[in-house]
Amino acid sequence: MATNCSTHGRQYATDTAAQGTLIEMASIIGHKWYPVILNELCVEDDRGFSDLHDSIDGVSNKMLSDSLSALENRGLVDRAVVSDKPVRVRYTLTDAGHDLETVLAAMLDWGQANLDHRETGSTPTTTVGTEPVAAAVSSGGHSTGADQ
């Protein structure tokens, strides 16, 4: 049975293929740093590692490097070596990465409308039951937990 889950009127079946697609998307969008990195590259494409690192609060060099490699392996980010000594690289979004811009914009819109944003600059929180829980997606907010 299909239900109308979109304001665009698309019908989504509750079949195995749809579930598999959603699970695959969750592995990308649900990772703490992937949406933040992709969003930074949407804002300004063609960025160096240091520039990206400076623009993302709370991410370690290793986590950024690992995340960029994973996004490159998924075909969402391109990595180009611009010099060997010293090694300098530039990162850009692929066409598939650019296709996620609307998804990221929708996530930001929903988050700003539905998550509790404190003026302290902390990670947005939402309430599950009676306990506040840190949001899975943030726009680079600080986290008290370890990098995912």
Backbone bond lengths (Angstrom), bond angles and torsions (degrees), N, CA, C in turn:
res aa  C-N    CA-C-N  psi(-1)  N-CA   C-N-CA  omega(-1)  CA-C   N-CA-C  phi
1 M - - - 1.444 - - 1.519 108.98 -
2 A 1.310 116.46 129.88 1.459 121.46 179.98 1.517 109.53 -95.61
3 T 1.324 115.15 146.71 1.458 120.40 175.42 1.507 108.95 -125.77
4 N 1.317 116.10 151.52 1.452 120.83 178.76 1.517 108.33 -84.40
5 C 1.345 117.14 103.44 1.462 122.44 -177.05 1.508 111.83 -108.78
6 S 1.288 119.20 13.60 1.443 120.77 -174.37 1.515 110.91 -135.31
7 T 1.318 115.04 144.03 1.455 119.19 174.79 1.526 110.37 -70.55
8 H 1.329 116.98 -13.05 1.457 121.36 177.90 1.519 111.99 -89.47
9 G 1.321 118.00 0.52 1.447 122.02 174.71 1.512 115.37 80.29
10 R 1.329 118.40 11.11 1.464 119.76 177.81 1.515 109.77 -72.65
11 Q 1.312 114.93 145.26 1.457 120.99 177.06 1.522 108.16 -101.12
12 Y 1.320 117.46 128.90 1.458 121.83 179.06 1.515 109.01 -115.06
13 A 1.322 115.35 123.74 1.455 120.47 178.60 1.522 108.95 -79.06
14 T 1.313 115.95 149.81 1.465 120.35 176.31 1.521 108.58 -95.05
15 D 1.335 115.02 56.89 1.457 119.66 179.99 1.527 110.28 -104.40
16 T 1.299 115.92 175.36 1.458 121.98 -177.06 1.528 111.95 -62.13
17 A 1.329 118.00 -38.67 1.466 120.86 -179.88 1.526 110.97 -63.20
18 A 1.326 116.70 -44.51 1.471 120.34 179.06 1.520 110.38 -64.40
19 Q 1.314 116.43 -41.77 1.463 119.57 179.12 1.521 110.78 -64.28
20 G 1.314 117.40 -41.12 1.461 121.25 178.11 1.518 111.91 -62.03
21 T 1.326 116.11 -40.89 1.465 120.76 177.46 1.520 110.50 -62.70
22 L 1.322 117.09 -44.67 1.469 120.40 179.13 1.529 111.99 -63.91
23 I 1.314 116.91 -38.46 1.468 120.62 178.35 1.523 109.86 -65.69
24 E 1.323 116.98 -43.32 1.465 121.12 178.09 1.530 110.77 -62.53
25 M 1.328 117.25 -43.26 1.469 120.86 178.13 1.527 110.83 -63.64
26 A 1.323 117.13 -39.07 1.468 120.76 179.66 1.521 110.68 -63.67
27 S 1.335 117.76 -31.93 1.460 119.44 178.92 1.523 111.24 -68.84
28 I 1.317 117.71 -23.78 1.462 121.81 176.69 1.530 110.11 -89.26
29 I 1.297 115.79 -57.34 1.461 121.58 -174.58 1.526 111.21 -72.41
30 G 1.329 117.38 -29.28 1.460 120.84 -177.34 1.522 114.42 -79.21
31 H 1.320 117.63 -12.42 1.460 119.91 177.34 1.530 108.19 -71.47
32 K 1.300 116.47 138.55 1.467 121.26 -174.89 1.526 112.93 -54.61
33 W 1.324 117.77 -44.74 1.464 119.75 -171.06 1.517 114.63 -98.58
34 Y 1.330 120.27 -21.52 1.460 121.11 -175.20 1.529 112.56 -58.35
35 P 1.334 119.88 -50.53 1.466 118.23 -179.63 1.529 112.60 -63.93
36 V 1.322 116.95 -33.29 1.465 120.69 179.46 1.528 109.63 -66.15
37 I 1.321 116.77 -45.63 1.462 121.46 179.16 1.524 110.39 -63.93
38 L 1.321 116.61 -47.10 1.461 120.04 179.22 1.523 111.27 -60.54
39 N 1.326 116.93 -41.57 1.453 120.45 178.78 1.528 111.30 -63.36
40 E 1.331 116.89 -41.80 1.466 119.98 177.88 1.523 110.88 -61.02
41 L 1.333 117.26 -38.50 1.458 120.26 178.02 1.526 112.07 -74.41
42 C 1.334 117.98 -24.56 1.468 120.93 173.12 1.528 109.98 -69.15
43 V 1.321 116.04 -39.83 1.464 121.38 -178.66 1.526 110.25 -67.09
44 E 1.337 116.01 -46.03 1.457 121.24 179.15 1.518 108.50 -143.36
45 D 1.322 114.96 101.17 1.459 120.58 179.93 1.523 108.85 -74.02
46 D 1.313 116.75 159.50 1.463 123.51 179.25 1.524 111.00 65.96
47 R 1.330 114.36 75.81 1.461 121.41 -177.36 1.517 110.59 -125.17
48 G 1.321 115.62 148.21 1.451 121.64 174.48 1.521 110.19 -83.07
49 F 1.326 115.80 164.69 1.457 121.07 -178.20 1.532 111.13 -59.02
50 S 1.322 117.38 -49.23 1.470 120.59 -177.39 1.519 111.57 -62.41
51 D 1.319 116.86 -39.96 1.461 120.87 178.16 1.531 110.52 -62.34
52 L 1.329 116.21 -44.94 1.464 119.95 177.11 1.527 110.86 -61.91
53 H 1.331 116.45 -46.41 1.464 120.97 -179.00 1.525 110.65 -59.50
54 D 1.321 117.31 -43.29 1.466 121.30 -179.71 1.526 112.52 -66.04
55 S 1.321 116.87 -27.22 1.466 120.17 -176.69 1.528 113.76 -88.17
56 I 1.338 117.92 -7.73 1.471 121.29 -177.49 1.518 108.99 -116.17
57 D 1.323 115.83 110.84 1.462 121.34 -179.65 1.524 111.19 -68.56
58 G 1.326 115.66 130.60 1.455 120.62 169.24 1.512 117.38 86.88
59 V 1.312 118.98 -2.05 1.464 119.85 -179.50 1.530 108.76 -91.73
60 S 1.318 116.80 135.08 1.459 121.01 177.28 1.531 109.28 -79.80
61 N 1.328 116.23 161.03 1.468 120.75 176.61 1.522 110.92 -57.62
62 K 1.326 116.72 -44.67 1.467 121.03 -178.76 1.528 111.28 -63.60
63 M 1.338 116.81 -44.43 1.466 119.27 -179.06 1.525 110.74 -65.96
64 L 1.333 117.29 -39.55 1.458 119.63 177.81 1.525 110.34 -64.58
65 S 1.320 116.91 -45.22 1.457 120.91 178.93 1.528 111.60 -60.93
66 D 1.330 116.80 -46.77 1.473 121.02 178.90 1.528 110.95 -63.00
67 S 1.319 116.70 -41.73 1.468 121.12 -178.81 1.521 110.91 -66.52
68 L 1.332 117.21 -43.28 1.463 120.19 177.72 1.524 110.99 -62.25
69 S 1.321 117.15 -39.94 1.478 120.71 177.30 1.527 110.90 -62.77
70 A 1.325 116.30 -43.67 1.468 119.94 179.36 1.525 111.12 -64.79
71 L 1.327 117.17 -41.16 1.466 120.46 178.76 1.531 110.66 -67.38
72 E 1.320 116.76 -34.35 1.461 120.87 175.25 1.535 109.77 -65.89
73 N 1.326 117.30 -44.45 1.471 121.31 178.81 1.521 112.01 -63.11
74 R 1.321 117.88 -29.11 1.469 121.88 178.38 1.528 112.03 -83.62
75 G 1.328 116.66 -2.67 1.465 119.97 178.26 1.519 113.94 79.69
76 L 1.330 117.68 22.17 1.461 121.05 -178.60 1.525 112.71 -102.00
77 V 1.326 116.23 -23.43 1.466 121.96 -177.55 1.521 108.66 -131.49
78 D 1.329 115.94 139.25 1.459 122.10 172.42 1.520 108.64 -102.85
79 R 1.325 116.31 143.53 1.460 123.53 177.86 1.523 107.52 -120.69
80 A 1.331 115.74 124.95 1.464 120.66 178.95 1.520 109.19 -123.33
81 V 1.336 116.42 127.16 1.463 121.45 176.00 1.526 107.04 -80.85
82 V 1.339 115.90 122.77 1.466 119.46 -178.83 1.520 112.23 -101.12
83 S 1.324 118.00 -20.72 1.470 120.69 173.07 1.523 109.14 -155.77
84 D 1.322 114.87 149.22 1.458 120.31 -178.48 1.521 112.80 -89.11
85 K 1.332 116.89 -37.68 1.469 120.13 -178.10 1.503 109.34 -132.49
86 P 1.291 119.45 108.45 1.461 125.05 -8.95 1.532 109.85 -71.89
87 V 1.319 115.16 158.10 1.465 119.75 179.76 1.522 108.65 -66.53
88 R 1.325 114.49 123.80 1.469 120.94 176.56 1.516 107.95 -132.05
89 V 1.313 115.17 133.16 1.462 120.32 -179.80 1.521 109.53 -126.95
90 R 1.312 115.35 156.53 1.463 123.11 176.26 1.526 107.26 -124.75
91 Y 1.311 115.95 142.82 1.459 122.01 179.58 1.518 109.10 -116.94
92 T 1.327 115.57 136.38 1.458 122.78 176.49 1.528 108.32 -136.44
93 L 1.310 115.14 159.42 1.458 119.77 174.73 1.521 110.06 -81.13
94 T 1.312 116.54 142.62 1.463 121.75 170.58 1.528 107.33 -79.72
95 D 1.313 116.38 176.56 1.469 119.61 175.70 1.533 110.16 -58.79
96 A 1.334 116.28 -41.43 1.472 119.91 178.87 1.529 110.32 -63.94
97 G 1.321 117.41 -37.73 1.461 120.82 176.45 1.519 111.82 -63.71
98 H 1.339 115.79 -43.10 1.471 119.91 177.18 1.530 111.20 -62.86
99 D 1.332 116.55 -32.68 1.466 120.20 179.21 1.528 112.09 -63.04
100 L 1.333 117.71 -20.72 1.469 121.25 179.06 1.531 113.33 -82.75
101 E 1.328 117.65 -5.68 1.464 120.33 -178.99 1.522 112.20 -55.26
102 T 1.332 117.68 -43.00 1.463 119.74 -179.21 1.526 111.29 -68.21
103 V 1.333 116.56 -34.06 1.466 120.86 177.36 1.531 109.48 -65.73
104 L 1.332 116.60 -46.43 1.462 120.75 179.28 1.528 111.29 -63.54
105 A 1.329 117.19 -41.22 1.468 120.97 178.08 1.529 110.38 -62.41
106 A 1.339 116.66 -41.43 1.465 120.13 178.15 1.526 110.74 -64.84
107 M 1.331 117.22 -39.22 1.461 120.50 177.93 1.533 110.60 -63.42
108 L 1.327 116.41 -43.85 1.468 120.11 178.79 1.524 111.06 -63.74
109 D 1.337 116.76 -44.47 1.471 120.31 178.40 1.521 110.98 -59.58
110 W 1.338 116.54 -47.44 1.457 120.41 -179.39 1.523 110.35 -63.34
111 G 1.317 117.14 -44.83 1.454 121.27 -179.10 1.518 112.58 -62.11
112 Q 1.318 116.69 -42.84 1.458 119.66 179.40 1.520 111.45 -67.02
113 A 1.320 117.31 -30.85 1.457 120.95 179.85 1.530 113.24 -82.70
114 N 1.339 117.28 -26.72 1.467 119.24 -169.61 1.522 116.28 -120.08
115 L 1.305 118.65 -13.29 1.457 120.46 -179.31 1.517 109.85 -100.22
116 D 1.311 116.14 150.51 1.455 122.30 179.83 1.521 109.14 -79.22
117 H 1.335 116.51 103.06 1.466 120.95 178.65 1.518 108.44 -93.99
118 R 1.302 115.04 118.37 1.457 119.67 178.56 1.517 108.65 -91.62
119 E 1.305 116.09 147.40 1.458 120.52 -178.70 1.522 112.35 -71.45
120 T 1.319 117.67 -2.36 1.457 120.89 -179.31 1.518 111.87 -79.49
121 G 1.318 117.75 -7.13 1.455 120.67 -178.18 1.515 112.83 82.82
122 S 1.327 117.36 11.44 1.459 120.32 -179.20 1.518 110.16 -76.69
123 T 1.312 115.63 168.70 1.451 121.69 177.73 1.526 108.77 -60.81
124 P 1.349 117.43 132.95 1.460 119.46 177.70 1.524 110.68 -57.15
125 T 1.314 116.26 145.92 1.455 120.46 178.62 1.511 109.37 -123.92
126 T 1.300 114.51 157.69 1.446 121.58 173.72 1.518 106.50 -132.97
127 T 1.301 118.09 164.40 1.448 120.67 -177.40 1.514 110.14 -105.46
128 V 1.330 115.13 129.14 1.459 122.25 173.32 1.512 105.31 -117.61
129 G 1.330 116.71 116.04 1.464 119.61 -172.48 1.514 108.05 66.10
130 T 1.317 117.14 -121.90 1.458 120.50 178.23 1.514 112.34 -110.83
131 E 1.364 117.11 1.47 1.460 121.31 -176.46 1.522 111.08 -104.65
132 P 1.353 118.31 129.78 1.458 118.83 173.42 1.523 110.24 -70.37
133 V 1.314 116.03 141.10 1.457 122.18 -178.16 1.522 107.61 -129.63
134 A 1.344 117.09 137.33 1.459 120.05 177.43 1.513 109.24 -61.97
135 A 1.313 115.55 139.81 1.458 120.70 -179.90 1.519 110.08 -67.43
136 A 1.328 115.74 146.84 1.463 120.71 -179.49 1.517 111.35 -71.29
137 V 1.323 117.14 -27.18 1.444 121.32 -178.05 1.512 108.47 -121.79
138 S 1.299 116.87 129.49 1.448 120.43 175.31 1.522 108.13 -135.05
139 S 1.294 116.02 166.55 1.450 119.61 178.63 1.508 110.36 -96.63
140 G 1.335 116.06 45.76 1.437 120.54 175.63 1.507 113.71 96.23
141 G 1.327 117.41 16.26 1.466 120.92 179.60 1.500 111.29 -66.55
142 H 1.322 115.87 162.01 1.462 120.29 179.80 1.521 110.14 -75.93
143 S 1.302 115.68 148.62 1.462 122.12 -179.68 1.507 108.57 -124.70
144 T 1.327 115.75 143.55 1.448 119.19 176.09 1.516 111.60 -88.86
145 G 1.347 116.58 -12.03 1.458 120.89 -179.55 1.521 110.45 -90.43
146 A 1.309 115.25 172.81 1.460 120.60 177.66 1.514 110.08 -73.12
147 D 1.323 116.17 156.46 1.468 120.29 176.08 1.520 108.30 -58.45
148 Q 1.332 115.33 141.51 1.464 119.47 177.62 1.491 110.36 -81.86
